Amino acid sequence: ILAYSPLGRGLLTGKIYPGYNFSEGDHRKGVFYFSDENIKRTNIFLDKIKSLADEKNATLAQLVLRWTIEQPGITIALAGARNGEQSIQNANAINIRLDESEVKFITDELNKLELVK
């Protein structure tokens, strides 16, 4: 199974914040996932898993990609990149090791995330 956009079009990288100014024509503008409230809620989730990313010497994006690959049946996490450095960082997610309790921790925190429509 291929996971498409496992970084939520950038939302799960920790780089988007409430009031983020999406450029004209950006497909994320107006999508409910990117409302200020949902960005705030998502960032609370990311804050909860950031210490694990730091412990692994990884970015939030790398941690999310690795967690995605750990999901049953997932064989590919198709993540976009805006430049070569992002491509390299994404590829390095494969070097992160998550044990069962760490995967469960991320899953449990994600399951607490409630977005508004």
Secondary structure by P-SEA (a helix, b strand, c coil): cccccccccccccccccccccccccccccccccccaaaaaaaaaaaaaaaaaaaaacccaaaaaaaaaaacccccccccccccaaaaaaaaacccccccaaaaaaaaaaaaaccccc
